[in-house]
Amino acid sequence: MDRLFLWDDAPGGNVEHIAEHGLTPAEVESAFDNIETETTSRATGRPAIFGRTLNGDFIFVVYELR
């Protein structure tokens, strides 16, 4: 499936947010190729996944479909 990820590298954007968690956009995107569970964020109600990055880290990603 083709996906387009929209990254905001302005201050306060999602690139800064994931960097605060030690992640890069490439790592987050790779988790979508290695999804273990699809769910919904309890905090936001948005869709979310548990997935593995290319280096094997297990991460939780909340996202928005546009």
Backbone bond lengths (Angstrom), bond angles and torsions (degrees), N, CA, C in turn:
res aa  C-N    CA-C-N  psi(-1)  N-CA   C-N-CA  omega(-1)  CA-C   N-CA-C  phi
1 M - - - 1.444 - - 1.526 108.22 -
2 D 1.330 116.34 133.82 1.456 121.20 176.85 1.516 109.74 -81.64
3 R 1.328 115.21 134.25 1.464 121.09 178.18 1.510 108.37 -128.40
4 L 1.308 115.95 147.51 1.443 122.07 173.20 1.515 107.12 -120.27
5 F 1.301 116.07 120.38 1.452 121.33 179.29 1.525 108.29 -99.35
6 L 1.316 115.55 132.22 1.459 120.77 178.25 1.522 108.78 -102.90
7 W 1.322 115.23 112.87 1.454 121.06 -178.34 1.514 109.69 -107.10
8 D 1.325 116.12 132.61 1.457 123.43 178.91 1.520 107.41 -109.54
9 D 1.349 115.93 107.52 1.472 118.48 -178.14 1.522 112.64 -96.38
10 A 1.332 117.47 12.65 1.465 121.29 173.87 1.535 108.62 -72.48
11 P 1.330 117.33 157.66 1.467 119.00 176.22 1.528 110.93 -53.52
12 G 1.326 115.41 131.85 1.456 121.26 -178.60 1.518 114.15 84.78
13 G 1.331 117.52 -0.38 1.461 121.60 -179.27 1.518 112.27 -80.20
14 N 1.329 114.83 -178.75 1.461 119.10 -175.36 1.535 112.99 -70.56
15 V 1.330 118.70 -24.77 1.464 119.69 176.24 1.529 109.55 -66.26
16 E 1.315 116.09 -43.06 1.468 120.04 177.06 1.526 110.78 -63.76
17 H 1.319 116.42 -41.00 1.466 120.84 -179.56 1.530 111.65 -60.57
18 I 1.323 117.51 -48.40 1.464 118.34 -178.58 1.530 111.24 -70.24
19 A 1.342 117.38 -30.90 1.471 120.45 176.96 1.529 110.62 -62.99
20 E 1.323 116.95 -33.00 1.474 120.63 176.54 1.526 111.30 -62.15
21 H 1.322 116.20 -20.91 1.464 121.97 178.38 1.534 111.66 -103.00
22 G 1.345 116.20 10.97 1.460 120.82 176.72 1.517 113.88 77.44
23 L 1.341 117.73 23.39 1.459 121.02 -176.43 1.525 111.78 -117.94
24 T 1.325 114.71 155.99 1.457 122.23 174.57 1.528 108.32 -110.99
25 P 1.346 117.49 161.54 1.460 118.59 175.08 1.534 112.90 -55.04
26 A 1.321 118.12 -40.32 1.469 120.65 -179.95 1.524 111.60 -61.17
27 E 1.334 116.73 -38.78 1.464 119.50 179.01 1.526 111.10 -66.59
28 V 1.322 116.41 -43.19 1.460 120.01 179.22 1.528 110.12 -63.66
29 E 1.323 116.93 -45.55 1.462 120.26 179.06 1.525 111.41 -60.08
30 S 1.329 117.35 -37.85 1.463 119.68 -178.85 1.525 111.84 -65.18
31 A 1.326 117.78 -27.24 1.464 120.74 178.47 1.526 111.34 -64.12
32 F 1.344 116.71 -27.29 1.467 120.07 178.56 1.528 111.72 -74.41
33 D 1.317 117.25 -15.24 1.466 121.29 173.91 1.526 111.32 -90.04
34 N 1.329 116.05 -8.71 1.461 121.67 -176.48 1.526 110.45 -135.34
35 I 1.336 116.36 50.46 1.464 121.65 -177.77 1.524 109.84 -72.85
36 E 1.329 115.37 130.82 1.464 120.54 174.42 1.522 111.23 -101.18
37 T 1.338 117.20 -33.46 1.461 121.61 179.70 1.518 109.34 -148.18
38 E 1.334 115.89 137.20 1.459 121.40 171.15 1.519 107.30 -105.82
39 T 1.335 116.48 138.11 1.455 120.69 -175.34 1.520 109.35 -153.01
40 T 1.312 115.90 -164.82 1.461 123.14 176.20 1.516 108.03 -129.03
41 S 1.321 116.64 138.18 1.459 121.11 177.16 1.525 109.73 -67.42
42 R 1.312 116.80 127.66 1.462 120.28 176.95 1.524 111.16 -68.87
43 A 1.335 116.87 -29.91 1.462 121.03 -176.87 1.531 112.92 -76.30
44 T 1.345 116.83 -37.36 1.465 119.76 -173.31 1.518 114.42 -115.54
45 G 1.334 117.68 -18.54 1.456 121.40 -175.15 1.517 113.08 78.89
46 R 1.329 117.34 2.28 1.473 121.40 179.54 1.524 110.53 -83.18
47 P 1.341 116.18 159.13 1.464 118.76 175.81 1.529 110.17 -63.98
48 A 1.325 115.01 152.84 1.462 120.81 -178.18 1.521 109.45 -151.48
49 I 1.316 114.47 160.55 1.464 120.52 175.90 1.521 110.14 -134.33
50 F 1.318 114.89 155.42 1.454 123.22 161.79 1.518 104.04 -107.66
51 G 1.323 117.18 123.69 1.454 120.33 -178.61 1.513 111.73 -147.91
52 R 1.325 115.17 170.83 1.466 121.05 179.84 1.519 110.05 -109.12
53 T 1.332 114.80 135.48 1.453 120.38 176.08 1.528 108.83 -76.42
54 L 1.324 116.10 173.37 1.470 120.26 179.67 1.523 112.24 -59.01
55 N 1.337 116.84 -30.65 1.471 118.54 179.72 1.530 112.29 -91.62
56 G 1.352 116.92 8.96 1.457 120.70 172.63 1.512 116.04 92.78
57 D 1.344 118.21 -0.94 1.461 119.50 177.76 1.525 109.59 -68.21
58 F 1.320 116.24 140.87 1.457 123.27 178.71 1.521 107.53 -94.65
59 I 1.350 117.45 119.41 1.463 120.12 -176.43 1.517 111.09 -129.43
60 F 1.318 114.70 158.07 1.455 123.78 176.00 1.522 107.24 -110.16
61 V 1.335 117.09 125.24 1.466 121.49 -176.77 1.521 109.29 -125.50
62 V 1.323 115.00 122.95 1.460 121.29 172.65 1.526 106.45 -98.07
63 Y 1.322 116.67 135.13 1.466 119.00 -175.95 1.520 109.98 -139.60
64 E 1.321 114.71 172.25 1.456 121.73 179.13 1.521 108.40 -129.37
65 L 1.315 116.48 133.00 1.461 120.67 176.41 1.525 109.02 -89.01
66 R 1.295 115.39 136.60 1.474 119.96 177.25 1.495 109.51 -124.06
